[in-house]
Amino acid sequence: MGISFDHAPDRPDHIETILTGLDRYNPESTLIFQDYVQQQCEERTYDCYANLALMKLYVAVGFWLASLLTLHASGGSLLTKANRPSTTITADRYQFNPPLSRDETITNILVKALTVFPAPDFSLCMHLLPPNLLVSASAASASSAPPLAQASSHSDPDPTPAGAAAAAAAAAAATSTTTPPARASSGDPALAEAVQKLFALNTLLNSAEYAAFWQTLDRDDLYADLTADVAGFEELIRVRIAVCVGQAFRTIARPVLESWLSLQGKEFERFVCDVCLWRIQKGGSGGDAAADVDGDADANFVVIPLNKDNEAKGSVLRENVRFDQFTRMIHRAYEQPA
C-alpha cells in the first residue's frame, strides 16, 4: 500500500492537530503555517499537505473578504435573486488576502515543491494561485520549453521515463498556450515575476532538460534570491535528478551526467559514489570488460545497479480462447444476407 497524500513523517503534533480540526480554516492559523513553512526550509523537511492548506487559506479568506465588500457596496441588504450581483470569479476578486499573505512564504512553498519533482506538488500549488499571478506563465512556458519538448509531437515517442516526462511537459505547454491570459495585476508585479520564473524551472525539470535547468538557474540572480531560504536546494534537486536517471538508465556517459548534475571532478565522483552508490567505470558500456577506475577523471561511464525500474524483463502474455467461442462468428459468416 502506498503512502497517503496527507502523510508527513516530520510533521509536528500541533500542525497535525490544526490539519485535522476546524482550526485549519481559521485565518489565525496562517501565522502558524507560515512559521512551519520556514521550518521546512531550514530543516530540509517537506509537508505538501500543510503547505496546500496555507495556500487555500490565502485564497479562501481573500475571496471571503471580496464577497463582504460586495455585500457592503449593495447597502448591506439581503441579496435576492433579482438584485444579486454576478458571482463570477474574476482576477479582481480571486486574490490572496493582503493582510495575511506573504510573498516570501508563497515563493518558498513553490521552491520546496520543485525539490520533489516529478511529483505533481508544484502543479497543485500553481492551481491555487490567482489568475493575476499567472498572466505570463504560458508565455514563460513557451519561451523556456526546450527544442526536445517542442518537437516531441513530430518525432517518435521515447519509451524511457525521461522521454515520457518530456512528452507530458510538451503537452502541458501546448495546452497552456491555448488558455486566454488573465488580466495583469498591478499589485503584485514582483510576486508574479517570481512565480513565472519558478514555473519556467518546473517546465525544464519535467521536460528532463536538466542541463538547461542549471544554465537557467545560474543565468539570473533572481533565482538565487528565490532559493536562498531553502537549505540544500541544489543538492535536493540533484538527488531527484539522480532518482529519475536511476529509473531510466543502467549506464550513462559521464559527460552527460556531469551536465545533468552540474558537477565536475571530485564533487561529481563523491556524489555518484557516496550519495547515489553508483560506480564509475572505463570501458565500452560498463560491461564485464570494463574496469573500475574510482577517482579516475578519464572514466567515461557511470554504471547504475539494477532496480525494478531499469531492469529489462520480458513479459509473456497468454490468452486462452476456446474454439467454441468462435462458433457464432463462423455461423454468421455462412448466413445468407437478408
DRENLOKE-335043 format. One record per residue (C-alpha): residue number from 0; residue in three letters; x, y, z. Coordinates in Angstrom, 2 decimals. Layout:
% residues N
> NUM / ala / X / Y / Z
...
***
This chain:
% residues 338
> 0 / met / 0.00 / 0.00 / 0.00
> 1 / gly / 1.39 / 3.43 / -0.96
> 2 / ile / 1.90 / 6.34 / 1.36
> 3 / ser / -1.16 / 8.58 / 1.71
> 4 / phe / -1.01 / 12.06 / 0.27
> 5 / asp / -1.51 / 13.79 / 3.63
> 6 / his / 1.27 / 11.85 / 5.39
> 7 / ala / 4.39 / 13.66 / 6.56
> 8 / pro / 6.72 / 11.81 / 8.97
> 9 / asp / 8.29 / 15.00 / 10.33
> 10 / arg / 5.04 / 16.90 / 10.93
> 11 / pro / 4.80 / 18.39 / 14.46
> 12 / asp / 1.86 / 17.45 / 16.68
> 13 / his / 0.38 / 20.96 / 16.78
> 14 / ile / 0.32 / 21.11 / 12.97
> 15 / glu / -1.36 / 17.71 / 12.85
> 16 / thr / -4.00 / 18.98 / 15.30
> 17 / ile / -4.73 / 22.01 / 13.13
> 18 / leu / -4.95 / 19.99 / 9.91
> 19 / thr / -7.42 / 17.51 / 11.41
> 20 / gly / -9.61 / 20.11 / 13.13
> 21 / leu / -11.65 / 23.18 / 12.37
> 22 / asp / -8.69 / 25.49 / 13.05
> 23 / arg / -7.47 / 24.53 / 9.58
> 24 / tyr / -9.96 / 27.09 / 8.24
> 25 / asn / -9.24 / 29.72 / 10.89
> 26 / pro / -7.41 / 32.76 / 9.42
> 27 / glu / -5.40 / 33.00 / 12.64
> 28 / ser / -3.71 / 29.70 / 11.70
> 29 / thr / -1.87 / 31.37 / 8.83
> 30 / leu / 0.89 / 32.63 / 11.09
> 31 / ile / 1.45 / 29.12 / 12.44
> 32 / phe / 1.55 / 27.67 / 8.92
> 33 / gln / 3.95 / 30.38 / 7.76
> 34 / asp / 6.35 / 29.58 / 10.58
> 35 / tyr / 6.05 / 25.90 / 9.66
> 36 / val / 7.00 / 26.65 / 6.05
> 37 / gln / 10.08 / 28.47 / 7.29
> 38 / gln / 10.92 / 25.47 / 9.49
> 39 / gln / 10.67 / 23.16 / 6.47
> 40 / cys / 13.07 / 25.37 / 4.54
> 41 / glu / 15.63 / 25.38 / 7.34
> 42 / glu / 15.42 / 21.69 / 8.35
> 43 / arg / 15.06 / 20.18 / 4.84
> 44 / thr / 11.69 / 18.63 / 5.64
> 45 / tyr / 8.62 / 18.81 / 3.45
> 46 / asp / 4.88 / 18.77 / 4.12
> 47 / cys / 2.85 / 19.33 / 0.96
> 48 / tyr / -0.49 / 18.86 / 2.73
> 49 / ala / 0.19 / 21.65 / 5.23
> 50 / asn / 1.54 / 23.95 / 2.52
> 51 / leu / -1.57 / 23.47 / 0.40
> 52 / ala / -3.72 / 24.19 / 3.46
> 53 / leu / -1.94 / 27.53 / 3.85
> 54 / met / -2.41 / 28.38 / 0.16
> 55 / lys / -6.12 / 27.57 / 0.46
> 56 / leu / -6.38 / 29.85 / 3.49
> 57 / tyr / -4.89 / 32.69 / 1.47
> 58 / val / -7.39 / 32.18 / -1.32
> 59 / ala / -10.45 / 31.43 / 0.83
> 60 / val / -10.04 / 34.41 / 3.14
> 61 / gly / -9.27 / 36.75 / 0.25
> 62 / phe / -12.40 / 35.67 / -1.64
> 63 / trp / -14.48 / 35.90 / 1.55
> 64 / leu / -13.36 / 39.50 / 2.11
> 65 / ala / -14.15 / 40.35 / -1.51
> 66 / ser / -17.65 / 38.95 / -1.03
> 67 / leu / -18.16 / 41.06 / 2.10
> 68 / leu / -17.08 / 44.17 / 0.21
> 69 / thr / -19.63 / 43.35 / -2.50
> 70 / leu / -22.34 / 42.94 / 0.13
> 71 / his / -21.33 / 46.25 / 1.75
> 72 / ala / -21.44 / 48.02 / -1.61
> 73 / ser / -25.03 / 46.83 / -2.11
> 74 / gly / -26.10 / 48.61 / 1.07
> 75 / gly / -25.96 / 45.61 / 3.33
> 76 / ser / -29.40 / 44.43 / 2.24
> 77 / leu / -30.26 / 40.81 / 1.73
> 78 / leu / -29.45 / 39.81 / -1.81
> 79 / thr / -32.37 / 38.37 / -3.68
> 80 / lys / -32.24 / 36.57 / -6.96
> 81 / ala / -33.24 / 39.76 / -8.74
> 82 / asn / -30.58 / 42.09 / -7.31
> 83 / arg / -27.84 / 39.58 / -6.62
> 84 / pro / -24.57 / 40.68 / -8.27
> 85 / ser / -22.65 / 38.41 / -10.52
> 86 / thr / -20.72 / 35.69 / -8.68
> 87 / thr / -18.22 / 35.16 / -11.45
> 88 / ile / -14.72 / 34.71 / -10.04
> 89 / thr / -12.64 / 37.30 / -11.82
> 90 / ala / -9.00 / 38.22 / -11.43
> 91 / asp / -10.04 / 41.20 / -9.26
> 92 / arg / -11.93 / 39.06 / -6.74
> 93 / tyr / -9.91 / 35.86 / -6.80
> 94 / gln / -6.89 / 37.25 / -5.00
> 95 / phe / -4.81 / 36.49 / -1.96
> 96 / asn / -5.75 / 38.26 / 1.25
> 97 / pro / -3.11 / 41.05 / 1.52
> 98 / pro / -3.07 / 41.30 / 5.35
> 99 / leu / -2.43 / 37.56 / 5.71
> 100 / ser / -0.43 / 36.51 / 2.66
> 101 / arg / 3.34 / 36.82 / 2.50
> 102 / asp / 5.12 / 36.76 / -0.85
> 103 / glu / 8.22 / 35.14 / 0.61
> 104 / thr / 6.18 / 32.27 / 2.03
> 105 / ile / 4.42 / 31.69 / -1.30
> 106 / thr / 7.67 / 31.51 / -3.23
> 107 / asn / 9.22 / 29.25 / -0.58
> 108 / ile / 6.31 / 26.84 / -0.95
> 109 / leu / 6.81 / 26.76 / -4.72
> 110 / val / 10.57 / 26.25 / -4.38
> 111 / lys / 10.03 / 23.40 / -1.91
> 112 / ala / 7.58 / 21.83 / -4.37
> 113 / leu / 10.29 / 21.93 / -7.04
> 114 / thr / 12.55 / 19.78 / -4.86
> 115 / val / 10.17 / 16.80 / -5.08
> 116 / phe / 9.69 / 16.68 / -8.86
> 117 / pro / 8.41 / 14.75 / -10.81
> 118 / ala / 5.66 / 14.68 / -8.18
> 119 / pro / 2.73 / 16.97 / -9.11
> 120 / asp / 3.09 / 19.15 / -6.00
> 121 / phe / 4.19 / 22.23 / -7.95
> 122 / ser / 1.17 / 21.98 / -10.24
> 123 / leu / -1.14 / 21.63 / -7.23
> 124 / cys / 0.27 / 24.83 / -5.75
> 125 / met / 0.02 / 26.64 / -9.09
> 126 / his / -3.68 / 25.80 / -9.32
> 127 / leu / -4.26 / 27.64 / -6.04
> 128 / leu / -2.68 / 30.86 / -7.30
> 129 / pro / -4.97 / 33.65 / -8.54
> 130 / pro / -5.04 / 34.26 / -12.29
> 131 / asn / -3.44 / 37.69 / -11.98
> 132 / leu / -0.18 / 35.96 / -10.97
> 133 / leu / -0.27 / 33.61 / -13.97
> 134 / val / -0.71 / 36.22 / -16.69
> 135 / ser / 2.60 / 35.40 / -18.37
> 136 / ala / 3.06 / 31.83 / -17.15
> 137 / ser / 2.02 / 30.36 / -20.50
> 138 / ala / 4.43 / 32.69 / -22.31
> 139 / ala / 7.23 / 31.70 / -19.93
> 140 / ser / 6.50 / 28.04 / -20.60
> 141 / ala / 6.59 / 28.54 / -24.37
> 142 / ser / 9.82 / 30.55 / -24.29
> 143 / ser / 11.63 / 28.20 / -21.90
> 144 / ala / 10.39 / 24.96 / -23.45
> 145 / pro / 13.38 / 23.06 / -24.86
> 146 / pro / 13.56 / 22.01 / -28.52
> 147 / leu / 13.03 / 18.40 / -27.43
> 148 / ala / 9.67 / 19.28 / -25.90
> 149 / gln / 8.63 / 21.44 / -28.86
> 150 / ala / 9.48 / 18.74 / -31.41
> 151 / ser / 8.12 / 15.80 / -29.44
> 152 / ser / 4.86 / 15.83 / -31.35
> 153 / his / 6.71 / 15.39 / -34.66
> 154 / ser / 9.08 / 12.61 / -33.63
> 155 / asp / 8.82 / 9.06 / -32.45
> 156 / pro / 7.93 / 8.71 / -28.77
> 157 / asp / 10.77 / 7.98 / -26.36
> 158 / pro / 9.98 / 4.83 / -24.36
> 159 / thr / 12.14 / 5.87 / -21.39
> 160 / pro / 10.63 / 7.60 / -18.33
> 161 / ala / 12.65 / 10.70 / -19.18
> 162 / gly / 11.11 / 10.74 / -22.64
> 163 / ala / 7.63 / 10.28 / -21.24
> 164 / ala / 8.19 / 13.20 / -18.89
> 165 / ala / 9.33 / 15.35 / -21.82
> 166 / ala / 6.22 / 14.43 / -23.82
> 167 / ala / 3.93 / 15.21 / -20.89
> 168 / ala / 5.58 / 18.58 / -20.34
> 169 / ala / 5.26 / 19.42 / -24.05
> 170 / ala / 1.55 / 18.58 / -23.96
> 171 / ala / 1.07 / 20.74 / -20.89
> 172 / ala / 2.91 / 23.64 / -22.51
> 173 / ala / 0.79 / 23.30 / -25.65
> 174 / thr / -2.40 / 23.33 / -23.57
> 175 / ser / -1.33 / 26.36 / -21.57
> 176 / thr / -0.70 / 28.42 / -24.69
> 177 / thr / -4.36 / 27.96 / -25.74
> 178 / thr / -5.64 / 29.42 / -22.48
> 179 / pro / -6.55 / 33.11 / -22.70
> 180 / pro / -4.27 / 35.12 / -20.42
> 181 / ala / -5.73 / 36.70 / -17.32
> 182 / arg / -5.58 / 40.41 / -16.76
> 183 / ala / -2.35 / 41.55 / -15.17
> 184 / ser / -2.44 / 42.88 / -11.64
> 185 / ser / -0.54 / 45.99 / -10.69
> 186 / gly / -0.45 / 44.98 / -7.03
> 187 / asp / 1.93 / 42.01 / -7.13
> 188 / pro / 4.40 / 42.52 / -10.01
> 189 / ala / 7.34 / 41.09 / -8.03
> 190 / leu / 5.39 / 38.02 / -6.95
> 191 / ala / 4.06 / 37.49 / -10.48
> 192 / glu / 7.60 / 37.60 / -11.88
> 193 / ala / 8.84 / 35.16 / -9.23
> 194 / val / 6.01 / 32.73 / -9.99
> 195 / gln / 6.75 / 32.87 / -13.70
> 196 / lys / 10.46 / 32.27 / -13.10
> 197 / leu / 9.76 / 29.22 / -10.95
> 198 / phe / 7.22 / 27.96 / -13.49
> 199 / ala / 9.94 / 28.05 / -16.14
> 200 / leu / 12.24 / 25.96 / -13.91
> 201 / asn / 9.47 / 23.44 / -13.31
> 202 / thr / 8.89 / 23.12 / -17.07
> 203 / leu / 12.57 / 22.36 / -17.65
> 204 / leu / 12.71 / 19.78 / -14.86
> 205 / asn / 9.63 / 17.94 / -16.06
> 206 / ser / 10.97 / 18.05 / -19.62
> 207 / ala / 14.11 / 16.22 / -18.44
> 208 / glu / 16.20 / 19.17 / -19.70
> 209 / tyr / 18.45 / 19.14 / -16.67
> 210 / ala / 21.44 / 20.87 / -18.27
> 211 / ala / 19.19 / 23.72 / -19.42
> 212 / phe / 17.76 / 23.90 / -15.89
> 213 / trp / 21.18 / 24.57 / -14.35
> 214 / gln / 22.04 / 27.08 / -17.06
> 215 / thr / 18.80 / 28.95 / -16.44
> 216 / leu / 19.31 / 28.83 / -12.68
> 217 / asp / 22.79 / 30.36 / -12.96
> 218 / arg / 21.83 / 32.94 / -15.57
> 219 / asp / 19.57 / 35.14 / -13.40
> 220 / asp / 20.37 / 36.45 / -9.92
> 221 / leu / 16.67 / 36.43 / -9.07
> 222 / tyr / 16.79 / 32.64 / -8.86
> 223 / ala / 19.47 / 32.88 / -6.18
> 224 / asp / 17.20 / 35.17 / -4.15
> 225 / leu / 14.20 / 32.87 / -4.58
> 226 / thr / 16.07 / 29.73 / -3.47
> 227 / ala / 18.18 / 31.33 / -0.73
> 228 / asp / 15.77 / 30.42 / 2.08
> 229 / val / 15.58 / 26.73 / 1.10
> 230 / ala / 18.56 / 24.97 / 2.64
> 231 / gly / 20.28 / 22.49 / 0.31
> 232 / phe / 18.10 / 23.37 / -2.70
> 233 / glu / 20.67 / 22.37 / -5.32
> 234 / glu / 21.53 / 19.12 / -3.54
> 235 / leu / 17.85 / 18.20 / -3.25
> 236 / ile / 17.38 / 18.82 / -6.97
> 237 / arg / 20.42 / 16.67 / -7.78
> 238 / val / 19.02 / 13.83 / -5.70
> 239 / arg / 15.72 / 13.98 / -7.58
> 240 / ile / 17.55 / 14.05 / -10.93
> 241 / ala / 19.56 / 11.02 / -9.82
> 242 / val / 16.34 / 9.20 / -8.95
> 243 / cys / 14.94 / 9.84 / -12.43
> 244 / val / 18.21 / 8.78 / -14.06
> 245 / gly / 18.29 / 5.60 / -11.98
> 246 / gln / 14.81 / 4.73 / -13.22
> 247 / ala / 15.68 / 5.13 / -16.90
> 248 / phe / 19.33 / 4.07 / -17.32
> 249 / arg / 21.70 / 1.26 / -16.47
> 250 / thr / 24.76 / 3.00 / -17.91
> 251 / ile / 25.20 / 6.63 / -18.81
> 252 / ala / 28.09 / 8.62 / -20.21
> 253 / arg / 29.96 / 10.60 / -17.59
> 254 / pro / 29.93 / 13.93 / -19.52
> 255 / val / 26.16 / 13.71 / -19.92
> 256 / leu / 25.58 / 13.02 / -16.23
> 257 / glu / 28.01 / 15.79 / -15.25
> 258 / ser / 25.96 / 18.28 / -17.25
> 259 / trp / 22.72 / 16.99 / -15.76
> 260 / leu / 24.02 / 17.27 / -12.20
> 261 / ser / 26.11 / 20.42 / -12.77
> 262 / leu / 29.05 / 18.79 / -11.01
> 263 / gln / 32.63 / 18.20 / -12.10
> 264 / gly / 35.69 / 16.32 / -10.88
> 265 / lys / 35.87 / 15.19 / -7.26
> 266 / glu / 32.46 / 16.65 / -6.40
> 267 / phe / 30.86 / 14.59 / -9.15
> 268 / glu / 32.64 / 11.42 / -8.04
> 269 / arg / 31.67 / 11.95 / -4.41
> 270 / phe / 28.01 / 12.45 / -5.30
> 271 / val / 27.87 / 9.48 / -7.67
> 272 / cys / 29.79 / 7.03 / -5.48
> 273 / asp / 28.88 / 8.12 / -1.94
> 274 / val / 25.37 / 9.53 / -2.31
> 275 / cys / 23.97 / 7.51 / -5.20
> 276 / leu / 26.07 / 4.39 / -4.56
> 277 / trp / 26.80 / 4.03 / -8.27
> 278 / arg / 30.09 / 3.03 / -9.94
> 279 / ile / 32.33 / 4.97 / -12.29
> 280 / gln / 33.90 / 2.72 / -14.92
> 281 / lys / 36.02 / 2.98 / -18.04
> 282 / gly / 35.08 / 0.88 / -21.00
> 283 / gly / 32.64 / 0.44 / -23.83
> 284 / ser / 29.38 / 0.39 / -21.90
> 285 / gly / 30.27 / -0.60 / -18.37
> 286 / gly / 30.05 / -4.32 / -19.01
> 287 / asp / 32.20 / -7.13 / -17.63
> 288 / ala / 35.22 / -5.96 / -19.61
> 289 / ala / 35.08 / -2.51 / -18.07
> 290 / ala / 37.48 / -1.86 / -15.23
> 291 / asp / 36.68 / 0.04 / -12.06
> 292 / val / 38.55 / 3.32 / -12.01
> 293 / asp / 37.28 / 5.09 / -8.93
> 294 / gly / 38.85 / 8.51 / -8.73
> 295 / asp / 39.97 / 8.47 / -12.36
> 296 / ala / 38.81 / 11.62 / -14.14
> 297 / asp / 39.12 / 9.85 / -17.51
> 298 / ala / 36.43 / 7.31 / -16.65
> 299 / asn / 33.70 / 7.81 / -19.23
> 300 / phe / 30.77 / 5.75 / -17.96
> 301 / val / 28.64 / 5.55 / -14.83
> 302 / val / 27.09 / 2.16 / -14.05
> 303 / ile / 23.76 / 2.13 / -12.23
> 304 / pro / 22.75 / -1.04 / -10.34
> 305 / leu / 19.68 / -2.94 / -11.40
> 306 / asn / 16.39 / -1.93 / -9.87
> 307 / lys / 12.74 / -2.62 / -10.57
> 308 / asp / 12.52 / 0.34 / -12.95
> 309 / asn / 15.64 / 0.00 / -15.14
> 310 / glu / 15.73 / -3.80 / -15.38
> 311 / ala / 14.52 / -5.12 / -18.72
> 312 / lys / 12.12 / -8.01 / -18.21
> 313 / gly / 10.37 / -9.96 / -20.88
> 314 / ser / 6.66 / -10.46 / -20.44
> 315 / val / 4.72 / -13.42 / -21.81
> 316 / leu / 1.03 / -12.89 / -22.48
> 317 / arg / -1.18 / -15.91 / -22.90
> 318 / glu / -4.79 / -15.76 / -23.98
> 319 / asn / -6.88 / -18.88 / -23.62
> 320 / val / -9.56 / -18.71 / -26.30
> 321 / arg / -11.67 / -21.80 / -26.89
> 322 / phe / -12.78 / -22.81 / -30.37
> 323 / asp / -16.44 / -22.92 / -29.39
> 324 / gln / -16.25 / -19.17 / -28.73
> 325 / phe / -15.83 / -18.67 / -32.48
> 326 / thr / -18.85 / -20.80 / -33.48
> 327 / arg / -21.21 / -17.84 / -33.56
> 328 / met / -18.85 / -15.84 / -35.75
> 329 / ile / -18.37 / -18.77 / -38.13
> 330 / his / -22.13 / -19.34 / -38.22
> 331 / arg / -22.77 / -15.70 / -39.15
> 332 / ala / -20.22 / -15.98 / -41.95
> 333 / tyr / -22.33 / -18.60 / -43.69
> 334 / glu / -25.65 / -16.85 / -43.21
> 335 / gln / -27.40 / -15.59 / -46.33
> 336 / pro / -27.88 / -11.82 / -46.46
> 337 / ala / -31.43 / -10.70 / -45.76
***
